[in-house]
Amino acid sequence: MTVEALAEAFREHATERDRQRLPKIKDLCRTIRGHEAGEHPPGPRYRMLYAAVFDMTEDDLFGDDRDVQMSPWRLPGVELNDRFTPDDEDRLIVATRRRMRPDSHIVECLAAILAEQRRLEDAVGSVPVLQSVRAQLPMVQRLVTEARGPVRPKMVDVAAQWAQFSGWLNIAAGDAPAARMSLDRAAEHAEEIGDTSMVGTVLSWKAYLAERIGQVGPMVGMAQAAQRNRIGPGHAYDLFLEARGHALAGEPCAAERLLDEAQTAVANADPASARPWEYYYLEPGFFALEAGVTNVYLGRDDLGRNARAVEHLAAGLAELPAAMRRAEWAGEYIAHQAVAHLQALEAEAACAAVLEAAGIARATSSESLLRRLRDIYHQMCSRWPTDPAVTELLDALV
């Protein structure tokens, strides 16, 4: 069989979807010759095609080299189409296994995968995506080590974003040490290429991490530092973050001043200035949710502020697109909504919020969100020990 005949046979045996994604015959021939010469091993899709053409099993053709078959770059249930083809997957596998120097095309492929993983995490939660990212990070770092010349800044840029994404996933999963390590790596890459916006993002996420583990002082300090490095929607978010810190610290005057500054920053922010990883700042209702959280904290001792919290959170959640409202991070805001209703002594509304957030936690495998909801449930039991609607919540939280 000639190389050209084998290429034609690949197209005949491919599924309709894979046929559309295969390269042209000329490029397929070049890929097959690369396989023959040992320049790069066949990736998972090509292994399946070889097996189909020759009516053999993959084991009979290729042996038991399972690690070649496994690709950490493929995203279950996600189609990247022409942005990430089977040939692109092969090139990534070869580059990371053989420590080859990355080129601009590989950097573009990595950026496409990362963008889809961000969207995938919105749909399925942090834990499932974190498993893939943990496998990918060492390979991305290998490519950074090998990168040089004009492509290096681009490679370092995408590696910084990958590490920052890993930091967020670990924060959401409740692994603070792993989050710090990833964020530190992101900062190192950002400093190399002079990306002050990414440096500010790292400081911002460290502030958010400090909030999650109850360290109010570092939360405020990091949020202030982040503001010096970011513009646009990111700067507005950092103002809200600092406001939350002052509210947690029992400093309502500072919190209210910063809330006003944050709202002004939102009104003046240019959406075009948002970086790729800041896409969720642009979701309708996001900053209303941020205002709501600060008012929840202020509302612990101020019924008026708590009423504003209920209003902001309801408005923000109503504005979120349906898909975003089911995201793990949206579940965190719904948990805050439950607290606001608890502080307002609205048992029925608090129960409804806990149930909605619990459904999101289950769908996204978010144990950290479930833990948060269990804490809220115990507070509700203390407030309404005999209310059947409250006691029945336990079934949704176990």
Secondary structure, DSSP 4 states (H G I P E B T S, - for coil): --HHHHHHHHHHHS-HHHHHHSPPHHHHHHHHHHHHHTSS---HHHHHHHHHHTT--HHHHHTT-HHHH--TT--TT---GGGS-HHHHHHHHHHHHTTPPP-HHHHHHHHHHHHHHHHHHHHH-HHHHHHHHHHHHHHHHHHHHH--GGGHHHHHHHHHHHHHHHHHHHHHHT-HHHHHHHHHHHHHHHHHHT-HHHHHHHHHHHHHHHHHTT-HHHHHHHHHHHHTT--HHHHHHHHHHHHHHHHHTT-HHHHHHHHHHHHHHHHH--GGG--GGGGGGGSTTHHHHHHHHHHHHHTTS-HHHHHHHHHHHHHHHHHS-HHHHTSHHHHHHHHHHHHHHHHTT-HHHHHHHHHHHHHHHHHTT-HHHHHHHHHHHHHHHHH-TT-HHHHTTHHHH-
